[in-house]
């Protein structure tokens, strides 16, 4: 058992550090370890490395270097984008007019919880947009939800659980045409998208058109505990961390120089390789879905069949409990995750699966396999061989049988993932 091979299918959770990234980071632990705020040589070297990383990221997304704010990761970046609009949630209300924020029901908790905190404190009103059975928002509903008091719209670029890619550029266009003198700011959490989709915020033509964008290192083969928030010039954010005034006074604290260098290198590699890697992963993804469809009855694909990330396979296996499947897979050397909150004592159903309009049983039996650079077709074949007997065993043990009238959705033209979803 100690020598059992491991098959990692949870790249949406985190990724291993790319050796090229590690090499770029190494000098800044022992050789160039200075505090970037110091004016002597060691400090200047560290500061230069940070500003080089800032420019690298800015160039990759067609932004300006001063629009990149380094943070401790995706969660902090999301919190800064939301709380920064009104100040810290403990601060007093600034106006008699209650501000309005629009988001969706399927956002990451790093977005939903800050909004609920502000809402509970009476600082804002919030609209949580529904999604259709495929996980996409209704643009007509979005238009109707805009008000003269809307200050922020935050919609994830690609969902962390079901991989659905939202029409970010179309949302931005609607906002630009809404009360041009008072356009709400637009934020997107792009942590899952950064390795696979176009990330340009403002190229000569087209682009996402967002005002704020979150990216972290741990999803793109970079270091954990580091990320950035793109904040377009003109977006005024109040800090949520106070101290020495680093990052233009928006995010205080001595910068993590090795991690920032690694983040920039990881992002550069991810963007350079994203098209080729996406095409490779789509083939493996579709192969797994097709084979699971043939071998396991009552399996449902969660999320849009083509407007999804190239590496994401989210399924619901009826009459088999998600956490149990994850544990049985782990015993066979496979790392995967479940949509239900398996680390929670309450085992609450996935808010994302429930938002699709599916019954509780679909959330209860949800599984997520997310592919990455290390995965091959042989890995996929092992997964396909291993999962069916596990499901059969668990179904035999299940006291309740839930029969589905929904079958797994067939994938359409595989090329659509690169052309229509970006």
NUKOLLUM-512129 format. One record per residue (C-alpha): residue number from 1; chain; residue in one letter; x negated, y, z negated. Coordinates in Angstrom, 2 decimals, decimal comma. Each point is the difference from the previous one (the first is absolute). Layout:
@n->NUM chain->A res->a px->X py->Y pz->Z
...
END
This chain:
@n->1 chain->A res->x px->0,00 py->0,00 pz->0,00
@n->2 chain->A res->x px->-2,88 py->2,37 pz->-0,75
@n->3 chain->A res->x px->-1,23 py->-0,25 pz->3,59
@n->4 chain->A res->x px->3,42 py->0,45 pz->1,61
@n->5 chain->A res->x px->-0,03 py->2,44 pz->2,91
@n->6 chain->A res->x px->1,98 py->3,19 pz->-0,53
@n->7 chain->A res->x px->2,28 py->1,58 pz->2,61
@n->8 chain->A res->x px->0,78 py->3,65 pz->-0,69
@n->9 chain->A res->x px->3,34 py->1,27 pz->1,37
@n->10 chain->A res->x px->0,53 py->3,06 pz->-2,22
@n->11 chain->A res->x px->-1,84 py->2,81 pz->1,79
@n->12 chain->A res->x px->2,87 py->2,43 pz->-0,66
@n->13 chain->A res->x px->-0,87 py->-0,33 pz->-3,67
@n->14 chain->A res->x px->-3,72 py->0,60 pz->0,40
@n->15 chain->A res->x px->-2,89 py->-0,79 pz->2,33
@n->16 chain->A res->x px->-3,57 py->-1,09 pz->-0,56
@n->17 chain->A res->x px->-2,78 py->2,54 pz->0,36
@n->18 chain->A res->x px->-1,44 py->0,09 pz->3,52
@n->19 chain->A res->x px->-3,79 py->-0,64 pz->-0,15
@n->20 chain->A res->x px->-0,53 py->3,05 pz->2,25
@n->21 chain->A res->x px->1,84 py->2,11 pz->-2,56
@n->22 chain->A res->x px->-2,04 py->-1,43 pz->-2,87
@n->23 chain->A res->x px->-3,20 py->0,87 pz->1,86
@n->24 chain->A res->x px->1,14 py->3,61 pz->0,47
@n->25 chain->A res->x px->0,83 py->0,30 pz->-3,71
@n->26 chain->A res->x px->-3,18 py->-1,52 pz->-1,47
@n->27 chain->A res->x px->-2,29 py->3,08 pz->-0,01
@n->28 chain->A res->x px->2,47 py->1,99 pz->-2,10
@n->29 chain->A res->x px->-0,18 py->-2,23 pz->-3,07
@n->30 chain->A res->x px->-3,73 py->0,00 pz->-0,72
@n->31 chain->A res->x px->-1,83 py->2,32 pz->2,40
@n->32 chain->A res->x px->2,37 py->2,92 pz->0,64
@n->33 chain->A res->x px->1,96 py->-0,09 pz->-3,25
@n->34 chain->A res->x px->0,25 py->3,71 pz->-0,70
@n->35 chain->A res->x px->3,06 py->1,95 pz->-1,12
@n->36 chain->A res->x px->1,40 py->1,77 pz->3,09
@n->37 chain->A res->x px->0,67 py->3,12 pz->-2,08
@n->38 chain->A res->x px->-3,70 py->0,43 pz->-0,85
@n->39 chain->A res->x px->-2,08 py->2,44 pz->2,03
@n->40 chain->A res->x px->-3,31 py->-1,87 pz->-0,15
@n->41 chain->A res->x px->-1,14 py->-2,53 pz->2,63
@n->42 chain->A res->x px->1,76 py->-3,10 pz->-1,38
@n->43 chain->A res->x px->3,25 py->1,89 pz->-0,24
@n->44 chain->A res->x px->-0,35 py->1,49 pz->3,46
@n->45 chain->A res->x px->-0,58 py->-3,47 pz->1,48
@n->46 chain->A res->x px->3,17 py->-1,31 pz->-1,61
@n->47 chain->A res->x px->1,97 py->3,06 pz->1,10
@n->48 chain->A res->x px->-1,25 py->-0,39 pz->3,57
@n->49 chain->A res->x px->1,14 py->-3,63 pz->0,04
@n->50 chain->A res->x px->3,49 py->0,98 pz->-1,16
@n->51 chain->A res->x px->0,35 py->2,74 pz->2,60
@n->52 chain->A res->x px->-1,22 py->-2,35 pz->2,73
@n->53 chain->A res->x px->2,62 py->-2,54 pz->-1,06
@n->54 chain->A res->x px->2,65 py->2,72 pz->-0,06
@n->55 chain->A res->x px->-0,85 py->1,07 pz->3,55
@n->56 chain->A res->x px->-0,05 py->-3,61 pz->1,25
@n->57 chain->A res->x px->3,53 py->-0,58 pz->-1,31
@n->58 chain->A res->x px->1,25 py->3,36 pz->1,23
@n->59 chain->A res->x px->-1,30 py->-0,65 pz->3,52
@n->60 chain->A res->x px->1,65 py->-3,44 pz->0,07
@n->61 chain->A res->x px->3,44 py->1,45 pz->-0,76
@n->62 chain->A res->x px->-0,44 py->3,26 pz->1,98
@n->63 chain->A res->x px->0,00 py->2,15 pz->-3,13
@n->64 chain->A res->x px->-2,31 py->2,55 pz->-1,58
@n->65 chain->A res->x px->-2,48 py->-1,07 pz->-2,70
@n->66 chain->A res->x px->1,52 py->2,35 pz->-2,56
@n->67 chain->A res->x px->3,32 py->-1,83 pz->0,42
@n->68 chain->A res->x px->-1,42 py->-3,24 pz->-1,48
@n->69 chain->A res->x px->0,30 py->-0,43 pz->-3,79
@n->70 chain->A res->x px->-1,74 py->-3,00 pz->-1,56
@n->71 chain->A res->x px->1,89 py->-1,84 pz->-2,74
@n->72 chain->A res->x px->-0,18 py->-3,23 pz->-2,00
@n->73 chain->A res->x px->2,26 py->-1,85 pz->2,46
@n->74 chain->A res->x px->3,37 py->-0,18 pz->1,69
@n->75 chain->A res->x px->2,06 py->0,29 pz->-3,18
@n->76 chain->A res->x px->-1,69 py->3,23 pz->-1,07
@n->77 chain->A res->x px->0,28 py->1,44 pz->3,50
@n->78 chain->A res->x px->3,73 py->-0,72 pz->0,11
@n->79 chain->A res->x px->0,47 py->1,49 pz->-3,46
@n->80 chain->A res->x px->-1,97 py->3,11 pz->0,96
@n->81 chain->A res->x px->2,05 py->0,50 pz->3,15
@n->82 chain->A res->x px->3,29 py->-0,22 pz->-1,94
@n->83 chain->A res->x px->-0,77 py->1,57 pz->-3,39
@n->84 chain->A res->x px->-2,21 py->2,59 pz->1,67
@n->85 chain->A res->x px->3,05 py->1,49 pz->1,70
@n->86 chain->A res->x px->1,51 py->1,05 pz->-3,35
@n->87 chain->A res->x px->-2,78 py->-0,40 pz->-2,51
@n->88 chain->A res->x px->-0,35 py->-2,72 pz->-2,61
@n->89 chain->A res->x px->3,32 py->-1,64 pz->-1,02
@n->90 chain->A res->x px->-0,34 py->1,42 pz->-3,53
@n->91 chain->A res->x px->-0,08 py->3,58 pz->1,28
@n->92 chain->A res->x px->3,01 py->2,31 pz->-0,18
@n->93 chain->A res->x px->2,35 py->0,46 pz->2,95
@n->94 chain->A res->x px->-1,18 py->2,84 pz->2,19
@n->95 chain->A res->x px->3,24 py->1,07 pz->1,57
@n->96 chain->A res->x px->3,73 py->0,07 pz->-0,55
@n->97 chain->A res->x px->0,32 py->-1,77 pz->3,35
@n->98 chain->A res->x px->-0,57 py->-3,73 pz->-0,34
@n->99 chain->A res->x px->-2,52 py->-1,30 pz->2,50
@n->100 chain->A res->x px->0,92 py->-2,96 pz->2,20
@n->101 chain->A res->x px->-2,22 py->-2,95 pz->1,01
@n->102 chain->A res->x px->0,86 py->-2,65 pz->2,60
@n->103 chain->A res->x px->-1,49 py->-3,49 pz->-0,02
@n->104 chain->A res->x px->1,11 py->-3,56 pz->0,79
@n->105 chain->A res->x px->1,17 py->-2,93 pz->-2,10
@n->106 chain->A res->x px->-2,94 py->-2,16 pz->1,11
@n->107 chain->A res->x px->-2,93 py->2,22 pz->-1,01
@n->108 chain->A res->x px->-2,88 py->-1,20 pz->-2,12
@n->109 chain->A res->x px->0,48 py->0,60 pz->-3,73
@n->110 chain->A res->x px->-2,84 py->2,55 pz->0,15
@n->111 chain->A res->x px->2,51 py->2,16 pz->1,89
@n->112 chain->A res->x px->3,30 py->-1,04 pz->-1,58
@n->113 chain->A res->x px->-1,02 py->0,27 pz->-3,65
@n->114 chain->A res->x px->-1,36 py->3,59 pz->0,20
@n->115 chain->A res->x px->3,19 py->1,09 pz->1,78
@n->116 chain->A res->x px->2,18 py->-1,71 pz->-2,61
@n->117 chain->A res->x px->-2,08 py->1,68 pz->-2,74
@n->118 chain->A res->x px->0,63 py->3,43 pz->1,51
@n->119 chain->A res->x px->3,65 py->-0,85 pz->0,55
@n->120 chain->A res->x px->0,48 py->-1,18 pz->-3,56
@n->121 chain->A res->x px->-1,58 py->3,20 pz->-1,29
@n->122 chain->A res->x px->2,47 py->2,09 pz->1,97
@n->123 chain->A res->x px->-2,72 py->1,56 pz->2,15
@n->124 chain->A res->x px->1,34 py->-1,31 pz->3,30
@n->125 chain->A res->x px->2,84 py->-1,68 pz->1,79
@n->126 chain->A res->x px->-0,98 py->-3,04 pz->2,03
@n->127 chain->A res->x px->1,46 py->-1,79 pz->3,01
@n->128 chain->A res->x px->-0,96 py->-3,64 pz->0,52
@n->129 chain->A res->x px->0,59 py->-0,91 pz->3,63
@n->130 chain->A res->x px->1,39 py->-3,44 pz->0,79
@n->131 chain->A res->x px->-1,59 py->-2,28 pz->2,58
@n->132 chain->A res->x px->1,65 py->-2,35 pz->2,47
@n->133 chain->A res->x px->-0,32 py->-3,79 pz->-0,03
@n->134 chain->A res->x px->-3,39 py->0,34 pz->1,71
@n->135 chain->A res->x px->-1,33 py->2,48 pz->-2,55
@n->136 chain->A res->x px->0,15 py->3,13 pz->2,17
@n->137 chain->A res->x px->1,51 py->3,31 pz->-1,07
@n->138 chain->A res->x px->2,85 py->1,60 pz->1,94
@n->139 chain->A res->x px->-1,26 py->3,28 pz->1,48
@n->140 chain->A res->x px->3,56 py->1,37 pz->0,19
@n->141 chain->A res->x px->0,44 py->-0,66 pz->-3,73
@n->142 chain->A res->x px->-3,33 py->1,68 pz->-0,62
@n->143 chain->A res->x px->1,07 py->3,14 pz->1,87
@n->144 chain->A res->x px->3,20 py->0,20 pz->-2,03
@n->145 chain->A res->x px->-1,89 py->-0,32 pz->-3,27
@n->146 chain->A res->x px->-2,09 py->3,15 pz->0,60
@n->147 chain->A res->x px->1,08 py->3,08 pz->-1,95
@n->148 chain->A res->x px->-1,26 py->3,55 pz->-0,41
@n->149 chain->A res->x px->-1,53 py->-1,09 pz->-3,31
@n->150 chain->A res->x px->-1,96 py->-2,96 pz->1,43
@n->151 chain->A res->x px->-3,67 py->0,59 pz->-0,81
@n->152 chain->A res->x px->-1,48 py->-3,44 pz->0,69
@n->153 chain->A res->x px->0,69 py->-3,07 pz->2,09
@n->154 chain->A res->x px->-2,06 py->-3,11 pz->-0,78
@n->155 chain->A res->x px->0,34 py->-3,10 pz->2,20
@n->156 chain->A res->x px->-2,54 py->-2,82 pz->0,10
@n->157 chain->A res->x px->-1,71 py->-0,58 pz->3,35
@n->158 chain->A res->x px->0,03 py->-3,80 pz->-0,40
@n->159 chain->A res->x px->1,69 py->-1,86 pz->-2,83
@n->160 chain->A res->x px->-2,28 py->-1,93 pz->-2,33
@n->161 chain->A res->x px->2,39 py->-2,95 pz->-0,38
@n->162 chain->A res->x px->1,75 py->-0,56 pz->3,33
@n->163 chain->A res->x px->-2,46 py->1,86 pz->2,25
@n->164 chain->A res->x px->2,64 py->2,06 pz->1,80
@n->165 chain->A res->x px->-1,38 py->3,06 pz->1,83
@n->166 chain->A res->x px->2,16 py->3,11 pz->-0,31
@n->167 chain->A res->x px->0,35 py->2,63 pz->2,80
@n->168 chain->A res->x px->-2,21 py->2,56 pz->-1,74
@n->169 chain->A res->x px->-0,58 py->2,23 pz->3,04
@n->170 chain->A res->x px->3,75 py->0,17 pz->0,67
@n->171 chain->A res->x px->0,71 py->0,96 pz->-3,61
@n->172 chain->A res->x px->-2,65 py->2,74 pz->0,25
@n->173 chain->A res->x px->1,64 py->1,33 pz->3,17
@n->174 chain->A res->x px->3,38 py->0,22 pz->-1,71
@n->175 chain->A res->x px->-1,57 py->1,93 pz->-2,85
@n->176 chain->A res->x px->-1,73 py->2,44 pz->2,34
@n->177 chain->A res->x px->3,36 py->0,79 pz->1,59
@n->178 chain->A res->x px->1,70 py->0,47 pz->-3,38
@n->179 chain->A res->x px->0,02 py->3,60 pz->-1,21
@n->180 chain->A res->x px->-3,36 py->0,93 pz->1,45
@n->181 chain->A res->x px->-0,45 py->2,76 pz->-2,58
@n->182 chain->A res->x px->0,35 py->-2,49 pz->-2,86
@n->183 chain->A res->x px->-1,13 py->-3,40 pz->1,23
@n->184 chain->A res->x px->-0,24 py->-2,65 pz->-2,76
@n->185 chain->A res->x px->-3,40 py->-1,58 pz->-0,45
@n->186 chain->A res->x px->-0,39 py->-3,58 pz->1,26
@n->187 chain->A res->x px->-2,05 py->-2,63 pz->-1,83
@n->188 chain->A res->x px->-0,70 py->-3,57 pz->1,06
@n->189 chain->A res->x px->-1,64 py->-2,81 pz->-1,92
@n->190 chain->A res->x px->-2,24 py->-1,55 pz->2,66
@n->191 chain->A res->x px->-1,96 py->-2,43 pz->-2,19
@n->192 chain->A res->x px->1,21 py->-3,10 pz->1,85
@n->193 chain->A res->x px->-0,15 py->1,65 pz->3,43
@n->194 chain->A res->x px->-3,58 py->1,29 pz->-0,17
@n->195 chain->A res->x px->-1,59 py->-3,16 pz->1,35
@n->196 chain->A res->x px->2,42 py->-0,65 pz->2,84
@n->197 chain->A res->x px->1,77 py->3,12 pz->1,29
@n->198 chain->A res->x px->-0,83 py->3,39 pz->1,47
@n->199 chain->A res->x px->-0,78 py->2,39 pz->-2,86
@n->200 chain->A res->x px->-0,45 py->3,29 pz->1,83
@n->201 chain->A res->x px->2,07 py->2,67 pz->-1,71
@n->202 chain->A res->x px->-0,44 py->2,76 pz->2,54
@n->203 chain->A res->x px->-1,74 py->-0,93 pz->3,27
@n->204 chain->A res->x px->0,24 py->2,28 pz->3,07
@n->205 chain->A res->x px->3,25 py->-1,72 pz->0,98
@n->206 chain->A res->x px->2,30 py->-2,13 pz->-2,13
@n->207 chain->A res->x px->-1,23 py->-1,27 pz->-3,33
@n->208 chain->A res->x px->1,83 py->-0,81 pz->-3,22
@n->209 chain->A res->x px->0,71 py->3,63 pz->-0,83
@n->210 chain->A res->x px->-0,07 py->-0,53 pz->-3,77
@n->211 chain->A res->x px->-1,08 py->2,60 pz->-2,56
@n->212 chain->A res->x px->-1,23 py->-2,49 pz->-2,59
@n->213 chain->A res->x px->-1,34 py->-3,53 pz->0,43
@n->214 chain->A res->x px->-1,23 py->-2,61 pz->-2,48
@n->215 chain->A res->x px->-2,75 py->-2,56 pz->0,72
@n->216 chain->A res->x px->-1,97 py->-2,25 pz->-2,36
@n->217 chain->A res->x px->-3,15 py->-2,05 pz->0,34
@n->218 chain->A res->x px->1,07 py->-3,37 pz->-1,31
@n->219 chain->A res->x px->2,30 py->-0,75 pz->2,95
@n->220 chain->A res->x px->-2,64 py->0,63 pz->2,68
@n->221 chain->A res->x px->-2,97 py->-2,05 pz->-1,26
@n->222 chain->A res->x px->-1,31 py->2,91 pz->-2,02
@n->223 chain->A res->x px->-0,60 py->0,37 pz->-3,74
@n->224 chain->A res->x px->2,82 py->-0,04 pz->-2,54
@n->225 chain->A res->x px->0,78 py->3,07 pz->-2,06
@n->226 chain->A res->x px->-0,39 py->2,59 pz->2,74
@n->227 chain->A res->x px->2,27 py->1,64 pz->2,54
@n->228 chain->A res->x px->0,84 py->3,29 pz->1,61
@n->229 chain->A res->x px->2,93 py->2,30 pz->0,45
@n->230 chain->A res->x px->0,17 py->1,97 pz->3,21
@n->231 chain->A res->x px->1,66 py->3,35 pz->-0,75
@n->232 chain->A res->x px->0,51 py->2,30 pz->2,96
@n->233 chain->A res->x px->-1,24 py->3,57 pz->-0,44
@n->234 chain->A res->x px->2,88 py->2,02 pz->-1,38
@n->235 chain->A res->x px->1,30 py->-2,76 pz->-2,26
@n->236 chain->A res->x px->-0,29 py->1,31 pz->-3,56
@n->237 chain->A res->x px->-0,53 py->-2,74 pz->-2,57
@n->238 chain->A res->x px->-0,26 py->0,46 pz->-3,74
@n->239 chain->A res->x px->-2,57 py->-2,32 pz->-1,61
@n->240 chain->A res->x px->1,12 py->-2,92 pz->-2,13
@n->241 chain->A res->x px->-3,56 py->-0,50 pz->-1,30
@n->242 chain->A res->x px->-1,80 py->2,98 pz->-1,56
@n->243 chain->A res->x px->-3,66 py->0,43 pz->-0,85
@n->244 chain->A res->x px->-3,06 py->1,23 pz->1,82
@n->245 chain->A res->x px->1,79 py->1,11 pz->3,16
@n->246 chain->A res->x px->-1,40 py->-2,50 pz->2,47
@n->247 chain->A res->x px->1,69 py->-0,60 pz->3,37
@n->248 chain->A res->x px->0,86 py->3,69 pz->0,37
@n->249 chain->A res->x px->1,60 py->0,00 pz->-3,44
@n->250 chain->A res->x px->2,68 py->-2,48 pz->1,06
@n->251 chain->A res->x px->-1,54 py->-3,17 pz->-1,45
@n->252 chain->A res->x px->-2,48 py->0,54 pz->-2,83
@n->253 chain->A res->x px->-2,53 py->-2,59 pz->-1,11
@n->254 chain->A res->x px->-3,50 py->-0,95 pz->1,10
@n->255 chain->A res->x px->0,36 py->-1,59 pz->3,42
@n->256 chain->A res->x px->-0,69 py->-3,72 pz->0,42
@n->257 chain->A res->x px->-2,67 py->0,47 pz->2,65
@n->258 chain->A res->x px->-0,65 py->-3,66 pz->0,94
@n->259 chain->A res->x px->3,72 py->-0,71 pz->0,27
@n->260 chain->A res->x px->0,65 py->3,11 pz->2,12
@n->261 chain->A res->x px->-2,84 py->-0,94 pz->2,35
@n->262 chain->A res->x px->1,42 py->-3,53 pz->0,20
@n->263 chain->A res->x px->3,52 py->1,26 pz->0,66
@n->264 chain->A res->x px->-1,17 py->2,08 pz->2,96
@n->265 chain->A res->x px->-2,01 py->-2,89 pz->1,44
@n->266 chain->A res->x px->2,88 py->-2,46 pz->-0,44
@n->267 chain->A res->x px->2,47 py->2,39 pz->1,63
@n->268 chain->A res->x px->-2,36 py->0,60 pz->2,91
@n->269 chain->A res->x px->-0,40 py->-3,75 pz->0,60
@n->270 chain->A res->x px->3,74 py->-0,67 pz->-0,38
@n->271 chain->A res->x px->0,95 py->2,63 pz->2,55
@n->272 chain->A res->x px->-2,69 py->-1,11 pz->2,46
@n->273 chain->A res->x px->1,11 py->-3,63 pz->-0,15
@n->274 chain->A res->x px->3,74 py->0,37 pz->-0,56
@n->275 chain->A res->x px->1,23 py->-0,63 pz->3,55
@n->276 chain->A res->x px->-2,05 py->-3,15 pz->0,59
@n->277 chain->A res->x px->0,70 py->-1,34 pz->-3,50
@n->278 chain->A res->x px->3,73 py->0,74 pz->0,27
@n->279 chain->A res->x px->0,31 py->-2,02 pz->3,20
@n->280 chain->A res->x px->-1,88 py->-2,90 pz->-1,59
@n->281 chain->A res->x px->2,18 py->0,00 pz->-3,10
@n->282 chain->A res->x px->3,26 py->0,28 pz->1,93
@n->283 chain->A res->x px->-0,76 py->-3,35 pz->1,66
@n->284 chain->A res->x px->-0,62 py->-1,69 pz->-3,35
@n->285 chain->A res->x px->2,98 py->1,71 pz->-1,62
@n->286 chain->A res->x px->2,41 py->-1,09 pz->2,73
@n->287 chain->A res->x px->-1,40 py->-3,54 pz->-0,01
@n->288 chain->A res->x px->0,66 py->-0,31 pz->-3,73
@n->289 chain->A res->x px->3,53 py->1,36 pz->0,28
@n->290 chain->A res->x px->0,85 py->-2,29 pz->2,91
@n->291 chain->A res->x px->-1,34 py->-3,11 pz->-1,74
@n->292 chain->A res->x px->1,66 py->0,76 pz->-3,33
@n->293 chain->A res->x px->3,26 py->0,43 pz->1,90
@n->294 chain->A res->x px->-0,36 py->-3,48 pz->1,49
@n->295 chain->A res->x px->-1,09 py->-1,78 pz->-3,17
@n->296 chain->A res->x px->2,07 py->1,60 pz->-2,79
@n->297 chain->A res->x px->3,79 py->0,47 pz->0,23
@n->298 chain->A res->x px->1,69 py->3,07 pz->-1,52
@n->299 chain->A res->x px->-2,92 py->2,38 pz->0,35
@n->300 chain->A res->x px->0,66 py->3,68 pz->0,77
@n->301 chain->A res->x px->-2,50 py->2,54 pz->1,33
@n->302 chain->A res->x px->0,28 py->3,21 pz->-2,01
@n->303 chain->A res->x px->-0,42 py->3,26 pz->1,89
@n->304 chain->A res->x px->-0,01 py->0,97 pz->3,64
@n->305 chain->A res->x px->-1,33 py->-2,74 pz->2,31
@n->306 chain->A res->x px->-2,33 py->2,31 pz->1,97
@n->307 chain->A res->x px->-0,09 py->3,40 pz->-1,72
@n->308 chain->A res->x px->-2,17 py->-1,44 pz->-2,73
@n->309 chain->A res->x px->-3,66 py->-0,15 pz->-0,90
@n->310 chain->A res->x px->-2,05 py->-2,51 pz->2,03
@n->311 chain->A res->x px->-1,05 py->-1,85 pz->-3,13
@n->312 chain->A res->x px->3,29 py->-0,21 pz->-1,93
@n->313 chain->A res->x px->2,18 py->-3,10 pz->-0,43
@n->314 chain->A res->x px->2,80 py->0,51 pz->-2,51
@n->315 chain->A res->x px->2,46 py->-2,87 pz->-0,28
@n->316 chain->A res->x px->2,75 py->-1,17 pz->-2,32
@n->317 chain->A res->x px->0,15 py->-3,74 pz->-0,64
@n->318 chain->A res->x px->3,43 py->-0,88 pz->-1,35
@n->319 chain->A res->x px->0,35 py->-2,40 pz->-2,92
@n->320 chain->A res->x px->-3,66 py->0,34 pz->-0,92
@n->321 chain->A res->x px->-1,22 py->2,45 pz->-2,63
@n->322 chain->A res->x px->-2,66 py->2,42 pz->1,19
@n->323 chain->A res->x px->-2,29 py->-0,05 pz->-3,02
@n->324 chain->A res->x px->0,02 py->-3,81 pz->-0,04
@n->325 chain->A res->x px->-0,99 py->-0,11 pz->3,66
@n->326 chain->A res->x px->-2,86 py->2,41 pz->-0,66
@n->327 chain->A res->x px->-1,29 py->-2,16 pz->-2,86
@n->328 chain->A res->x px->0,27 py->-3,24 pz->2,01
@n->329 chain->A res->x px->-1,79 py->1,68 pz->2,94
@n->330 chain->A res->x px->-2,72 py->1,22 pz->-2,34
@n->331 chain->A res->x px->-0,56 py->-3,58 pz->-1,19
@n->332 chain->A res->x px->-0,55 py->-0,93 pz->3,66
@n->333 chain->A res->x px->-2,53 py->2,80 pz->0,49
@n->334 chain->A res->x px->2,33 py->2,60 pz->1,56
@n->335 chain->A res->x px->0,34 py->3,54 pz->-1,37
@n->336 chain->A res->x px->3,32 py->1,67 pz->0,84
@n->337 chain->A res->x px->2,54 py->2,19 pz->-1,76
@n->338 chain->A res->x px->3,72 py->0,18 pz->-0,63
@n->339 chain->A res->x px->2,41 py->2,88 pz->0,41
@n->340 chain->A res->x px->1,46 py->-0,55 pz->-3,44
@n->341 chain->A res->x px->-1,76 py->1,67 pz->-2,91
@n->342 chain->A res->x px->-1,79 py->-3,17 pz->-1,10
@n->343 chain->A res->x px->-2,15 py->1,89 pz->-2,45
@n->344 chain->A res->x px->3,04 py->1,47 pz->-1,70
@n->345 chain->A res->x px->1,58 py->-1,73 pz->-2,99
@n->346 chain->A res->x px->3,42 py->0,87 pz->1,39
@n->347 chain->A res->x px->-0,72 py->-1,46 pz->3,48
@n->348 chain->A res->x px->1,99 py->2,77 pz->1,61
@n->349 chain->A res->x px->0,85 py->-0,55 pz->3,67
@n->350 chain->A res->x px->-1,97 py->1,88 pz->2,63
@n->351 chain->A res->x px->1,54 py->3,42 pz->0,57
@n->352 chain->A res->x px->-1,21 py->-0,18 pz->3,61
@n->353 chain->A res->x px->1,75 py->-3,30 pz->0,83
@n->354 chain->A res->x px->3,16 py->1,13 pz->-1,79
@n->355 chain->A res->x px->-0,01 py->3,24 pz->2,02
@n->356 chain->A res->x px->0,28 py->-2,07 pz->3,19
@n->357 chain->A res->x px->3,50 py->-0,96 pz->-1,14
@n->358 chain->A res->x px->-0,96 py->-3,61 pz->-0,70
@n->359 chain->A res->x px->1,33 py->-1,95 pz->-3,00
@n->360 chain->A res->x px->-2,07 py->-0,54 pz->-3,13
@n->361 chain->A res->x px->-0,93 py->-3,52 pz->1,14
@n->362 chain->A res->x px->-2,04 py->1,45 pz->2,87
@n->363 chain->A res->x px->-2,09 py->2,07 pz->-2,39
@n->364 chain->A res->x px->-0,32 py->-2,93 pz->-2,39
@n->365 chain->A res->x px->-1,58 py->-2,12 pz->2,75
@n->366 chain->A res->x px->-2,11 py->2,65 pz->1,72
@n->367 chain->A res->x px->-3,61 py->-0,60 pz->1,03
@n->368 chain->A res->x px->-2,52 py->2,37 pz->1,57
@n->369 chain->A res->x px->-2,99 py->-1,13 pz->2,02
@n->370 chain->A res->x px->-2,25 py->2,82 pz->1,18
@n->371 chain->A res->x px->-2,85 py->-0,81 pz->2,35
@n->372 chain->A res->x px->-3,44 py->1,54 pz->0,18
@n->373 chain->A res->x px->-3,42 py->-0,15 pz->1,62
@n->374 chain->A res->x px->-0,90 py->-3,28 pz->-1,68
@n->375 chain->A res->x px->3,08 py->-1,88 pz->1,24
@n->376 chain->A res->x px->-0,18 py->-2,32 pz->3,01
@n->377 chain->A res->x px->2,44 py->-2,26 pz->1,79
@n->378 chain->A res->x px->-1,39 py->-2,91 pz->-2,02
@n->379 chain->A res->x px->1,01 py->1,83 pz->-3,17
@n->380 chain->A res->x px->3,46 py->0,42 pz->1,48
@n->381 chain->A res->x px->0,21 py->-3,70 pz->0,82
@n->382 chain->A res->x px->-0,88 py->-0,89 pz->-3,58
@n->383 chain->A res->x px->2,72 py->2,32 pz->-1,31
@n->384 chain->A res->x px->2,56 py->-1,43 pz->2,42
@n->385 chain->A res->x px->-0,89 py->-3,55 pz->-1,09
@n->386 chain->A res->x px->0,01 py->0,83 pz->-3,72
@n->387 chain->A res->x px->3,14 py->2,07 pz->-0,52
@n->388 chain->A res->x px->2,78 py->-2,35 pz->1,27
@n->389 chain->A res->x px->-0,59 py->-2,83 pz->-2,53
@n->390 chain->A res->x px->-0,15 py->2,56 pz->-2,80
@n->391 chain->A res->x px->3,34 py->1,43 pz->1,06
@n->392 chain->A res->x px->1,51 py->-3,47 pz->0,28
@n->393 chain->A res->x px->-1,17 py->-0,90 pz->-3,50
@n->394 chain->A res->x px->1,37 py->3,20 pz->-1,53
@n->395 chain->A res->x px->3,31 py->-0,36 pz->1,81
@n->396 chain->A res->x px->0,41 py->-3,50 pz->-1,39
@n->397 chain->A res->x px->-0,50 py->1,44 pz->-3,47
@n->398 chain->A res->x px->2,41 py->2,93 pz->0,55
@n->399 chain->A res->x px->3,41 py->-0,44 pz->-1,72
@n->400 chain->A res->x px->1,66 py->2,54 pz->2,33
@n->401 chain->A res->x px->0,16 py->-0,20 pz->3,77
@n->402 chain->A res->x px->0,52 py->3,21 pz->1,94
@n->403 chain->A res->x px->0,72 py->-0,51 pz->3,69
@n->404 chain->A res->x px->-0,99 py->2,79 pz->2,35
@n->405 chain->A res->x px->1,87 py->1,05 pz->3,10
@n->406 chain->A res->x px->-3,02 py->2,09 pz->0,99
@n->407 chain->A res->x px->-2,82 py->-1,60 pz->1,94
@n->408 chain->A res->x px->-3,47 py->1,36 pz->0,48
@n->409 chain->A res->x px->-0,04 py->2,76 pz->2,64
@n->410 chain->A res->x px->-1,93 py->-0,67 pz->3,17
@n->411 chain->A res->x px->-2,88 py->2,32 pz->0,71
@n->412 chain->A res->x px->0,37 py->2,07 pz->3,16
@n->413 chain->A res->x px->-2,79 py->1,17 pz->2,30
@n->414 chain->A res->x px->-3,14 py->-0,20 pz->-2,12
@n->415 chain->A res->x px->-1,50 py->3,06 pz->1,65
@n->416 chain->A res->x px->2,67 py->2,21 pz->-1,56
@n->417 chain->A res->x px->-1,82 py->0,13 pz->-3,30
@n->418 chain->A res->x px->-2,71 py->2,20 pz->1,51
@n->419 chain->A res->x px->2,10 py->2,07 pz->2,37
@n->420 chain->A res->x px->3,39 py->0,60 pz->-1,58
@n->421 chain->A res->x px->-0,71 py->-0,06 pz->-3,71
@n->422 chain->A res->x px->-2,70 py->2,63 pz->-0,06
END
